[in-house]
Amino acid sequence: MNSSGRLWLFCLYLQALCAPAACEEWTAHVVSEIKALTGSCVVIPCTFTYPGIQRADSQLRGMWFREKYQTKVADKKNEKIFVYNEDQSMIEESFRDRTKLVGSLGKKNCSLEIDDIKDHDTDKYCYRTEIPEHDKYSYNHACVTVNTYKEVPEPKVTHQGDPVEGSPHIFMCTIYHTCPSNIPKLTWSGRTEQEPIIQHKDIGQGKWEIMSILTFIPKEEDDHTDLTCTVEYHGKGPVTKSVRLYVKRKESILYIVIPVVAAVGTAVIFGGLCLVMMKKYKRRISDLQSRGDNGIWSRLSRMTRRNRPAGHRDELSPSDSRAFWSRFSRRPQGNPSNLGVGYRANNETANISKPRCPSPDRNIKSSYPSKCGSNAGNYADDNVYGNM
């Protein structure tokens, strides 16, 4: 084999030795800060890499320690205060039986769980890997700060709009936590006929979200009642959050028809009353007009019909009309109320002294005694209309 062939084989050999898994460095990835609820638990997510070939869980050892150091007076050596170690005797007494690895070291997962969080657990924690009889490394460049808090957070209950009677309505109860190995429990209290849907997801930075989705069908009796969501964190008592229900009545065609019918009925009744009043008013006007315009002519027509010969047409001749208006013009002017007893007395006196004779144009025979010529008998009838 010539020199070029040997060089090519050597490059292949180096490539095999420097595979991605074999050429990795000592690195770790953790969140910079995380909050932990006292009395509950917290899981610190962690991943790491190391040089060389990938190894099994039994070939690796994972440890967590505080960043602080403790100086031993005996040998003057600085040793780390471990919060987790396979050797329980190496763990700080306050952390014993409270810490464990929840990740697989063979899969390069170094996540740590701390249970029953204490106030004094607030500190910075770092990870360390040891490969027995090979190498070891402390990832001091990638540490996480744990801050503790005491107040238990309430769940958040949300929904859109007010529920409608008989229609499905969705309510959501949401909480955030830092302990996926001990998931908090969410329950609903009240009249719940369907089982809620639980969703659990990692939202990053060491936080997880739990959402309980409830489909609720409200009834009329659910109005002004409370729907309550209860959460129980690991190691803590229950915490509740209630929402007041304001149930709307279901819309139906009656809510549209009834107002329309009422409006139309009111309009019809009002219109009918207006028509009745208009007809009554017009009838009254016609009656007044007939009394004012036609009353005189109707009386004159009756008078002439009594004195006309048989077979004569019931029409007024021009001479009759002139005679009537001649008598009508001689009526006293002024207030009609003056036509009282005094006027009639004077009229009667005038008739005694000098009888008023009808127009000579009217040749009507009469059986009355003659007082004014041959037409004196007609005066008894005409005098009535002349004194109108």
C-alpha positions in Angstrom: 0.0 0.0 0.0 1.5 3.3 -1.0 1.7 6.3 1.3 -1.5 8.0 0.0 -3.5 4.9 0.9 -2.1 4.7 4.4 -2.9 8.4 5.0 -6.5 7.8 4.0 -6.9 4.9 6.4 -5.3 7.0 9.2 -7.9 9.7 8.6 -10.7 7.1 8.8 -9.3 5.9 12.1 -9.1 9.3 13.6 -12.7 10.0 12.5 -13.9 6.9 14.2 -12.1 7.9 17.4 -13.4 11.4 17.3 -17.1 10.5 16.8 -19.5 13.1 18.2 -20.1 11.1 21.3 -16.4 10.5 21.9 -15.3 14.1 21.2 -17.8 15.8 23.6 -16.5 17.9 26.5 -17.5 18.4 30.1 -20.7 20.5 29.9 -23.9 20.7 31.9 -27.2 22.5 31.2 -29.4 23.7 34.1 -31.8 26.6 34.7 -30.2 29.6 36.4 -32.9 30.0 39.0 -36.0 28.1 40.3 -38.6 28.7 43.0 -39.6 26.0 45.4 -42.6 25.9 47.7 -41.7 25.0 51.3 -43.2 21.8 52.4 -43.5 20.6 48.8 -40.8 19.3 46.4 -38.8 20.7 43.5 -37.2 19.0 40.6 -34.1 20.7 39.1 -33.9 19.7 35.4 -30.3 18.9 34.3 -28.5 17.4 31.3 -24.7 16.9 31.0 -22.0 15.6 28.6 -18.6 14.0 29.1 -15.8 13.0 26.8 -15.3 9.5 25.6 -17.7 6.8 24.7 -21.2 6.8 26.1 -21.4 4.7 29.2 -24.2 2.9 31.1 -25.7 4.0 34.4 -23.5 1.6 36.4 -20.4 3.1 34.9 -21.2 6.7 36.0 -21.8 8.4 39.3 -23.7 11.6 39.8 -23.5 14.0 42.7 -25.0 17.3 43.7 -23.3 19.7 46.1 -23.6 23.2 47.5 -21.3 25.8 46.2 -20.1 26.5 49.7 -17.1 24.7 51.1 -16.5 23.4 54.6 -12.9 23.5 56.0 -11.9 20.5 58.1 -9.6 21.4 60.8 -7.9 17.9 60.8 -6.5 17.8 57.3 -7.1 21.4 56.2 -8.7 20.1 53.0 -11.6 21.8 51.3 -14.5 19.3 50.8 -17.8 19.9 49.1 -21.1 19.6 51.1 -23.0 17.1 49.1 -26.8 17.3 49.0 -26.9 14.1 47.0 -24.5 11.2 46.8 -24.7 7.5 46.3 -22.9 7.2 49.6 -25.5 8.4 52.1 -22.7 9.1 54.7 -21.4 11.8 52.4 -24.7 13.7 52.3 -25.2 16.6 54.6 -27.4 15.6 57.5 -30.2 18.1 56.8 -30.6 16.7 53.2 -30.5 13.0 54.0 -33.6 11.1 52.7 -34.8 14.2 51.0 -32.8 14.1 47.7 -32.6 11.7 44.8 -31.7 11.6 41.1 -34.8 11.3 38.9 -32.9 11.3 35.6 -31.0 8.4 34.0 -27.2 9.0 34.0 -26.8 6.6 31.1 -29.0 9.0 29.0 -27.1 12.0 30.3 -30.0 13.2 32.5 -28.9 14.4 35.9 -32.2 15.9 37.2 -32.4 16.2 41.0 -35.4 16.1 43.2 -35.5 17.8 46.7 -38.4 16.8 48.8 -39.9 18.6 51.8 -38.3 21.9 51.0 -37.0 23.9 54.0 -36.4 27.6 54.4 -32.7 27.0 54.7 -32.6 25.2 51.3 -32.2 28.5 49.6 -28.7 28.2 48.0 -26.8 27.6 44.8 -26.4 23.9 43.7 -24.0 22.4 41.2 -23.6 19.0 39.6 -20.6 16.6 39.6 -19.9 13.5 37.5 -17.4 10.8 38.2 -16.3 8.0 35.9 -14.7 5.4 38.2 -11.1 4.6 37.4 -11.2 7.1 34.6 -12.1 10.7 35.3 -14.3 13.1 37.3 -15.5 16.7 36.8 -17.5 19.3 38.8 -19.7 21.6 36.6 -19.1 24.8 38.6 -19.9 26.9 35.6 -23.5 25.6 35.5 -25.2 25.9 38.8 -28.8 26.7 39.8 -30.1 29.0 42.5 -33.0 27.7 44.5 -35.3 30.3 46.2 -38.0 29.1 48.6 -41.4 30.7 49.3 -44.1 29.8 51.8 -47.4 31.2 50.4 -49.3 28.5 48.5 -50.5 29.8 45.1 -54.2 29.6 44.3 -55.4 27.9 41.1 -56.5 30.2 38.3 -60.1 29.5 37.1 -61.0 31.0 33.7 -63.9 30.8 31.3 -65.3 33.0 28.5 -68.6 34.8 28.8 -71.5 33.8 31.0 -72.9 30.3 30.7 -76.2 29.8 28.9 -78.9 27.5 30.3 -78.7 24.1 28.7 -75.6 24.9 26.6 -72.1 23.4 27.3 -69.7 25.8 28.9 -66.0 25.2 29.4 -64.1 26.1 32.6 -60.4 25.8 33.0 -58.4 25.5 36.2 -54.7 26.1 35.9 -51.7 25.8 38.2 -47.9 25.9 37.9 -45.5 23.8 39.9 -41.9 22.6 40.1 -42.4 19.0 41.0 -43.4 16.7 38.1 -42.6 13.6 40.1 -45.4 14.4 42.5 -48.0 16.1 40.4 -50.5 18.3 42.3 -54.2 17.1 42.2 -56.9 19.2 40.7 -60.6 18.6 41.6 -63.9 20.3 41.0 -66.7 20.8 43.5 -70.3 21.5 42.6 -72.6 19.8 40.2 -70.2 18.3 37.7 -71.7 15.6 35.5 -68.7 15.0 33.2 -65.1 14.0 34.1 -62.6 16.8 33.5 -59.7 16.5 31.1 -56.2 16.9 32.7 -53.3 18.3 30.7 -49.8 18.3 32.0 -46.9 19.9 30.1 -43.4 21.2 30.6 -43.3 25.0 29.9 -39.5 25.2 30.4 -37.2 26.8 33.0 -38.1 24.1 35.5 -41.8 24.9 35.5 -44.8 22.6 34.6 -48.3 23.5 33.9 -51.4 21.5 34.9 -54.8 22.4 33.4 -58.1 20.8 34.3 -60.7 21.4 31.6 -64.3 20.9 32.7 -67.3 20.9 30.3 -70.3 22.1 32.4 -73.9 22.2 31.3 -75.6 24.8 33.6 -79.3 24.7 34.6 -81.6 27.4 35.8 -80.9 26.5 39.5 -77.2 26.9 38.9 -77.6 30.7 38.6 -75.7 32.6 41.4 -74.0 29.5 42.6 -70.2 28.8 42.9 -68.1 26.4 41.0 -64.9 25.6 42.9 -61.5 24.3 41.8 -59.4 22.7 44.5 -55.6 22.0 44.3 -53.6 19.8 46.5 -49.8 20.3 46.3 -47.5 17.5 47.4 -46.9 17.9 51.1 -49.4 20.8 51.4 -53.1 21.2 52.3 -55.8 21.9 49.8 -56.3 25.4 48.3 -59.5 26.4 46.6 -60.6 29.0 44.0 -64.3 29.7 43.3 -66.1 31.4 40.5 -69.6 32.7 40.6 -72.0 31.5 37.9 -74.4 33.9 36.2 -76.5 31.7 34.1 -78.4 33.2 31.2 -81.7 31.8 30.1 -81.7 30.1 26.8 -82.9 32.2 23.9 -85.9 30.9 22.1 -88.3 32.1 19.4 -90.8 33.2 22.1 -88.4 36.0 23.2 -88.7 37.4 19.7 -92.4 36.6 18.9 -93.9 37.9 22.1 -92.5 41.4 21.9 -93.4 41.7 18.2 -96.9 40.4 18.8 -97.3 42.9 21.7 -96.1 45.8 19.6 -98.4 44.9 16.6 -101.4 44.4 18.9 -100.8 47.7 20.5 -100.5 49.4 17.1 -103.7 47.7 15.9 -105.7 48.7 19.0 -104.5 52.3 18.8 -105.2 52.5 15.1 -108.7 51.1 15.7 -109.4 53.7 18.4 -108.2 56.4 16.1 -110.5 55.3 13.3 -113.5 55.1 15.6 -112.8 58.6 16.9 -112.4 59.9 13.4 -115.7 58.4 12.2 -117.5 59.8 15.3 -116.0 63.2 14.7 -116.9 63.2 11.0 -120.5 62.1 11.9 -120.8 64.9 14.4 -119.5 67.5 11.8 -121.9 66.2 9.2 -124.8 66.4 11.7 -123.9 70.0 12.6 -123.6 70.9 9.0 -126.9 69.4 8.2 -128.5 71.3 11.0 -127.0 74.6 10.1 -127.4 74.5 6.3 -130.3 72.2 5.6 -132.5 72.8 8.5 -134.2 75.9 7.1 -134.6 74.4 3.7 -136.1 71.3 5.1 -138.7 73.3 7.0 -139.5 75.4 4.0 -139.8 72.3 1.9 -142.3 70.8 4.3 -144.3 74.0 4.5 -144.6 74.4 0.7 -145.5 70.7 0.3 -148.5 71.2 2.6 -149.9 74.2 0.6 -149.1 73.1 -2.9 -151.8 71.4 -5.1 -151.7 67.7 -5.6 -149.3 66.5 -8.3 -147.1 69.6 -8.0 -143.3 68.9 -7.9 -141.6 69.3 -4.5 -139.4 72.1 -5.7 -139.1 75.7 -4.7 -139.9 78.2 -7.3 -137.9 81.4 -7.6 -140.8 83.4 -6.2 -141.0 81.1 -3.1 -137.3 81.5 -2.5 -137.6 85.3 -2.7 -140.6 85.4 -0.4 -138.7 83.2 2.2 -135.5 85.3 2.2 -137.7 88.5 2.3 -139.2 87.3 5.5 -135.9 86.0 6.8 -134.2 89.4 6.2 -136.9 91.1 8.4 -135.8 89.0 11.5 -134.2 91.1 14.2 -130.4 91.1 14.3 -128.4 90.3 17.4 -128.1 87.5 19.8 -130.5 84.7 19.1 -131.1 84.5 22.8 -133.1 87.8 22.5 -135.8 85.9 20.7 -137.4 85.3 24.0 -140.7 86.2 25.6 -140.3 89.9 25.0 -139.8 89.6 21.3 -142.7 87.2 20.9 -144.9 89.6 22.9 -144.0 92.5 20.6 -144.6 90.3 17.6 -148.0 89.2 18.9 -148.9 92.9 19.6 -147.9 93.7 16.0 -150.0 91.0 14.7 -153.0 92.3 16.6 -152.6 95.8 15.4 -151.5 95.1 11.9 -151.3 91.6 10.6 -148.3 90.7 8.5 -149.4 89.5 5.1 -147.5 87.0 3.0 -146.1 87.8 -0.3 -148.8 88.5 -3.0 -147.0 86.0 -5.3 -148.2 83.1 -3.3 -151.7 82.3 -4.3 -152.6 79.7 -1.7 -156.2 79.2 -0.7 -157.0 78.7 2.9 -160.1 78.1 5.0 -159.0 80.7 7.6 -161.0 83.9 7.9 -159.7 86.7 5.7 -157.7 89.4 7.5 -155.5 90.6 4.8 -157.2 90.2 1.6 -157.8 86.9 -0.1 -154.5 85.5 1.2 -155.1 86.2 4.8 -155.7 82.5 5.5 -152.2 81.7 4.5 -150.8 84.1 7.1 -151.3 81.7 9.9 -148.9 79.2 8.5 -146.4 81.7 7.0 -146.2 83.7 10.2 -144.5 80.9 12.0 -141.6 81.0 9.6 -141.5 84.7 9.3 -140.8 84.9 13.1 -137.9 82.5 13.0 
